[in-house]
Amino acid sequence: MDGRERAQRAVDFEGPDRVPIMHSILAGAFHKYGDALKKLVEEDYPPDFLRVDYRKDWAKGRALGPGESYTDEWGCLWTGLSNDYIGQVTEHPLGDWAALSGYKFPDPEEVGDWEGAKRAAAAGQGKIYVIGKGGEYFERMQWLRGFEELMFDFAEGRKELEFLSEKIIEHNLKVIELWQGCGADLDAVQFGDDWGSQMALMMRPQLWREFFKPNYKRIFDLTHEFGWRVHFHSDGNVSEIVSDLVEIGVDVLNIQLPVMDLRQLSRELKGKVCVRGGLDRQKILPRGTAEEVKSHVREVHGAFGSNEGGWIGNGEIGPDVPLENARAMYEQIVSLA
């Protein structure tokens, strides 16, 4: 069974030969471990998934050193804080609503390299599950406006929010259409917004359902119209909205399981949606023993996976994760049916 079929069967609950692997590796881990880590993830445990970005300059934002900066296609200034992690937005083009009247929203057709994206997707050669970059929504609002300002906007019910939201949704819908138009052989499209703090959702669930849920559904519906699966990522405690995300069409959910009740999530999600990873990157992966890592992998797989599928083996490897723990994680993943 090749990687593409294995991943498809896991996502669709159709019985893969084993749990598929998706890698999530921070730049700092490669800086620390170099060729040893490269061998581990390319030769010893090759991935079953390929993630492809359409944007011409996306790599610039991931190669920032301390103090280096990069302005993305929306005009947000990213500044690097270290060589190990992606930077953060330090200048927000709509930090003052007065700038909205003169702001030019980017055209995804112009800022994307769609022929290059098609070639990158073709690199899978039909033997690996290909995921195209979709777009952010809530996070894009933050990056344009600034987090604190955006939260006050919602508290005050600012009328500009509806306009800004619609422009971002239109952008993301066009990205999906361009993926289809360029002829890339995709299996899925990935979307993501970090919705939770360590403790709870960043806004009242009812407000999320009123404002964001219908717009996410528009994006997910169009993705499904083209025959692709919807992958969605969020960090933080999002237990209050996971069932909503499944309801509106998320096929693969990547969430930060250790900050939530694993048993409750298992009751809500097992058999209804495929879960990607969710392994504990704050405690067990960086500070546990290799045996504790393996036990944790078995626990999470048991909560969401079965012989029919339902779980994707994935754990974030940062510079604080010992190489032996990364190896233990992959060893255990590939042993699971």
C-alpha positions in Angstrom: 0.0 0.0 0.0 1.5 3.3 -1.0 1.4 6.5 1.1 -1.5 8.0 -0.7 -3.8 5.0 -0.4 -2.7 4.5 3.2 -3.5 8.1 4.1 -6.8 8.1 2.2 -8.0 5.0 3.9 -7.1 6.4 7.3 -8.9 9.6 6.6 -12.0 7.9 5.2 -12.1 5.0 7.8 -11.5 2.4 5.1 -8.8 0.3 6.8 -5.2 1.3 6.1 -2.4 -1.3 6.5 -1.0 0.9 9.3 -1.2 4.4 10.7 0.1 6.9 8.2 2.8 9.4 9.1 2.8 13.2 8.7 5.8 15.1 9.8 5.7 18.5 11.7 9.3 19.6 12.3 10.4 23.1 13.4 13.4 24.7 11.9 15.2 24.6 15.2 15.2 20.8 15.3 17.0 20.7 11.9 19.5 23.3 13.2 20.2 21.1 16.2 20.2 17.6 14.7 21.1 18.2 11.1 21.6 15.1 8.9 20.6 12.7 11.7 17.1 14.2 11.8 16.9 14.4 8.0 17.7 10.7 7.7 15.1 9.9 10.4 12.3 11.6 8.6 13.3 11.1 5.0 14.8 7.6 4.9 13.8 5.7 8.1 10.3 7.0 8.4 9.3 8.7 5.1 6.0 10.7 5.2 2.7 9.6 3.7 1.7 13.2 3.2 3.0 16.2 1.1 1.9 19.8 2.0 2.1 22.3 -0.8 1.9 26.1 -0.6 0.8 28.2 -3.6 2.3 31.5 -2.5 5.4 32.9 -4.3 7.1 34.2 -1.1 5.9 31.9 1.6 9.4 30.5 2.4 10.7 33.9 3.2 8.5 34.1 6.3 10.0 30.7 7.6 13.6 31.6 7.1 13.8 34.7 9.3 16.8 35.1 11.7 16.7 37.3 14.8 15.8 40.9 13.8 15.2 40.0 10.2 11.8 41.0 8.7 9.5 40.1 5.8 6.3 41.7 4.6 3.8 39.2 3.4 1.3 39.5 0.6 -1.3 41.2 2.9 1.2 43.9 4.0 1.8 42.4 7.5 5.4 42.8 8.7 6.9 39.6 10.2 9.9 39.9 12.4 12.2 37.0 13.3 12.9 36.3 17.0 15.2 33.4 16.7 16.5 30.9 14.1 14.4 28.1 15.6 10.8 29.3 15.1 8.7 31.4 12.7 8.6 35.1 13.6 5.6 37.1 14.6 3.7 40.0 13.1 5.0 43.3 14.4 3.2 45.8 12.2 -0.5 45.5 11.3 -1.6 47.3 8.2 -5.1 47.9 9.5 -4.0 48.7 13.1 -6.0 51.9 12.6 -9.4 51.4 10.9 -8.7 54.7 9.1 -6.3 52.8 6.8 -9.2 50.5 5.6 -10.4 52.9 2.9 -7.0 52.9 1.1 -6.0 49.3 1.8 -5.6 47.0 -1.3 -6.5 43.4 -0.6 -4.2 40.9 -2.3 -5.4 38.9 -5.3 -4.5 35.3 -4.8 -4.0 34.9 -8.5 -1.3 37.5 -8.5 0.5 36.6 -5.3 0.4 32.9 -6.0 2.7 30.7 -8.2 0.0 28.4 -9.4 2.2 26.6 -12.0 4.8 26.1 -9.4 2.1 24.8 -7.0 0.9 22.3 -9.6 4.5 21.1 -10.1 5.1 20.7 -6.4 1.9 18.7 -6.0 2.9 16.5 -9.0 6.1 15.6 -7.0 4.0 13.2 -5.1 3.6 11.3 -8.4 0.3 9.8 -7.2 2.0 7.9 -4.4 1.6 10.4 -1.6 -1.4 12.2 -0.1 -1.2 15.9 -1.3 -2.6 18.7 0.8 -2.8 22.2 -0.6 -2.5 25.4 1.4 -5.9 27.0 2.0 -5.9 30.1 4.1 -6.3 31.6 7.6 -9.4 33.5 8.7 -9.4 34.5 12.3 -5.6 34.7 12.4 -5.6 36.8 9.3 -7.9 39.2 11.0 -5.5 39.3 13.9 -2.5 39.9 11.7 -4.2 42.7 9.8 -5.7 44.4 12.8 -3.7 43.3 15.9 -5.0 40.8 18.5 -5.9 43.2 21.2 -7.6 45.7 18.8 -9.6 42.8 17.2 -10.9 41.6 20.5 -12.1 45.1 21.4 -13.7 45.3 18.0 -15.8 42.2 18.7 -16.6 43.5 22.2 -17.8 46.8 20.7 -19.5 45.2 17.7 -17.6 47.3 15.1 -19.3 47.4 11.8 -16.0 47.1 9.9 -15.6 43.5 11.1 -18.2 42.2 8.6 -16.5 43.9 5.7 -13.1 42.7 6.7 -14.4 39.2 7.3 -16.1 39.0 3.9 -12.9 40.1 2.1 -10.9 37.4 3.7 -13.5 34.8 3.0 -13.7 35.9 -0.7 -9.9 35.5 -0.8 -10.0 32.0 0.6 -12.8 30.9 -1.7 -10.8 32.2 -4.7 -7.7 30.3 -3.5 -9.8 27.1 -3.5 -11.1 27.9 -7.1 -7.5 28.5 -8.2 -6.3 25.2 -6.9 -9.0 23.6 -8.9 -8.3 25.7 -12.0 -4.5 25.1 -12.0 -5.1 21.3 -12.3 -3.1 20.3 -9.2 -3.8 16.7 -8.1 -4.9 17.4 -4.5 -6.4 15.1 -2.0 -7.2 17.8 0.6 -6.9 21.5 1.5 -5.6 22.6 4.8 -7.0 25.5 6.8 -6.0 26.7 10.3 -6.7 29.2 13.0 -5.5 29.0 16.6 -8.7 29.4 18.5 -7.8 28.4 22.0 -5.7 29.7 24.9 -4.2 27.0 27.2 -7.5 27.1 29.2 -10.4 28.0 26.9 -11.7 29.4 23.6 -10.6 33.0 22.9 -14.2 34.2 22.6 -17.7 33.2 23.7 -18.7 30.0 21.8 -22.0 31.6 20.9 -20.3 34.6 19.2 -18.0 32.1 17.4 -21.1 30.2 16.2 -22.8 33.4 15.0 -19.9 35.1 13.3 -17.4 32.5 12.2 -19.1 29.1 11.9 -21.3 30.0 8.8 -18.3 31.4 7.0 -16.1 28.4 7.7 -18.9 26.3 6.3 -18.8 28.3 3.0 -15.1 27.5 2.7 -15.5 23.8 3.6 -18.5 23.4 1.3 -16.6 24.7 -1.7 -13.6 22.4 -0.9 -15.9 19.4 -0.8 -17.6 20.4 -4.1 -14.2 19.9 -5.8 -13.9 16.4 -4.2 -11.2 17.3 -1.6 -11.1 16.6 2.1 -11.0 19.5 4.6 -8.1 19.5 7.1 -8.3 22.0 10.0 -5.7 22.9 12.6 -6.2 24.8 15.9 -4.0 25.0 19.0 -5.3 25.6 22.4 -8.4 24.4 24.3 -11.1 24.3 21.7 -13.3 21.6 23.3 -16.3 23.9 23.1 -16.4 24.0 19.3 -14.9 20.6 18.1 -18.4 19.2 17.5 -19.3 22.3 15.5 -16.2 21.9 13.3 -17.2 18.3 12.5 -20.8 19.4 11.9 -19.7 21.9 9.2 -17.5 19.5 7.3 -14.0 19.1 8.8 -12.7 15.7 7.7 -9.3 15.8 9.6 -9.0 17.7 12.8 -5.6 18.6 14.3 -6.0 20.0 17.8 -3.9 20.3 21.0 -5.2 17.3 22.9 -3.2 17.5 26.1 -4.9 20.8 27.2 -8.4 19.1 26.9 -10.1 16.1 28.4 -9.0 13.2 26.2 -11.7 10.8 27.2 -14.5 13.4 26.5 -13.0 14.2 23.1 -12.8 10.5 22.3 -16.5 10.2 23.1 -17.3 13.2 20.9 -15.0 12.5 18.0 -14.0 8.8 17.6 -15.5 7.4 14.4 -16.8 10.7 13.3 -13.7 12.6 12.2 -10.1 11.6 11.6 -7.7 13.2 14.2 -4.2 14.1 13.3 -1.6 13.8 15.9 -2.3 15.8 19.0 0.7 14.3 20.9 1.9 16.3 23.9 4.7 18.6 22.7 4.8 20.6 25.9 5.7 17.7 28.3 5.9 14.2 27.0 7.8 14.6 23.7 10.4 17.0 25.1 10.8 15.7 28.6 9.4 12.1 28.7 11.4 8.9 28.3 11.2 7.0 25.1 8.9 4.4 26.7 6.6 7.2 27.9 6.5 8.6 24.4 5.5 5.2 23.0 2.8 4.7 25.7 1.4 8.2 24.9 1.2 7.3 21.2 -0.7 4.2 22.0 -3.1 6.1 24.3 -3.9 8.8 21.8 -4.3 6.2 19.0 -6.7 4.3 21.2 -8.8 7.4 21.8 -9.4 8.1 18.1 -8.1 5.3 15.9 -9.0 1.7 15.1 -8.3 -0.9 12.4 -10.6 1.2 10.2 -8.4 4.3 10.5 -9.3 7.6 12.2 -5.9 8.7 13.4 -2.8 10.2 11.6 0.6 9.7 13.3 1.9 13.2 13.9 3.8 14.9 16.7 5.6 18.3 16.5 9.4 18.0 16.8 11.1 21.1 18.1 14.6 21.7 19.2 13.6 20.7 22.7 12.6 17.1 21.7 15.4 14.6 22.1 16.1 12.7 18.9 15.6 9.4 20.6 12.1 10.5 21.6 11.3 11.4 17.9 12.5 8.0 16.9 10.4 6.3 19.6 7.4 8.2 18.4 7.8 7.0 14.8 8.6 3.5 15.8 5.4 3.2 17.7 3.3 4.9 15.0 4.3 2.5 12.3 3.6 -0.5 14.5 -0.1 0.4 14.8 -2.6 -1.1 12.5 
